[in-house]
Amino acid sequence: MIAQNIESLRARIGETCRRVGRNPEDVLLVAVSKTFEARKIAEAVAAGQFDFGENYVQELNAKRAQVSDPRIRWHFIGHLQTNKVKYIADFVHLIHSVDNLRVAEEIQKRAGQAGRVVDVLIEVHTTDEETKSGVRPGGVGELVRSMAGLDRVRVRGLMTMGPFSENPEDSRASFRQLAELAQAVDREGMEHASMRELSMGMSHDFEVALEEGATILRIGTAIFGERKKNE
Ligand SMILES: *Cc1c(COP(=O)(O)O)cnc(C)c1O
């Protein structure tokens, strides 16, 4: 089941990329495994999927202990509390959700202790909805500039979530805004920050995200099925 879902998802990603003149190899599929058991992750690994995204530090570490395939790359995509950074800094592949300088400074400190450089994205709040985390579009440039001295934190791009809506077209304005923001920040030519990666698009709106330039898709439901809890 999971293998089939991944296969058909990759086919849809391929078709959309061809339609808009993009190379599917420039798109990274992150399988969002939150709330699903470790054996589902193992099933996806058997199907050739190695990038996984989790929203909670504790859940991520529990699963990592259960499926310890060295090919797996763990992405942190949820709200990151400063006091939890130490539990992921020595292995995490990409943190998608940096939205303030304090958490960036903590990543700097813990990455230093682990002797590594950690790649991050800046999470941007592109909707009017109250509940979402992320820095406001107007604050992105300032946050990225303020991270210039953090030599163990490498900014790779931006991340956002579209609005809560069934209609994928409702996400287009958010995704377009993220792409434009990345271009604007890129024009500043900051050495410590690349704006190459755009992490946007989930199960219901990834095709729109690809049309607007997404390089990383975060997809759960279309791979693992519906989640029981409302998350
Ligand atoms: C749950 C989640 C996803 C995946 O959502 P689906 O609709 O299941 O594909 C992507 N990004 C974030 C930040 C999430 O919390």
The ligand as a Gaussian input file, in Angstrom:
#p B3LYP/6-31G(d) Opt

LIG

0 1
 C        1.387000      17.250000       8.728000
 C        2.244000      18.190000       7.989000
 C        2.478000      18.029000       6.618000
 C        1.853000      16.919000       5.773000
 O        0.484000      17.098000       5.612000
 P       -0.405000      16.093000       4.724000
 O       -1.623000      16.855000       4.457000
 O       -0.633000      14.873000       5.563000
 O        0.352000      15.758000       3.489000
 C        3.339000      18.922000       6.000000
 N        3.933000      19.937000       6.683000
 C        3.727000      20.118000       7.990000
 C        4.413000      21.245000       8.678000
 C        2.871000      19.265000       8.692000
 O        2.664000      19.489000       9.996000

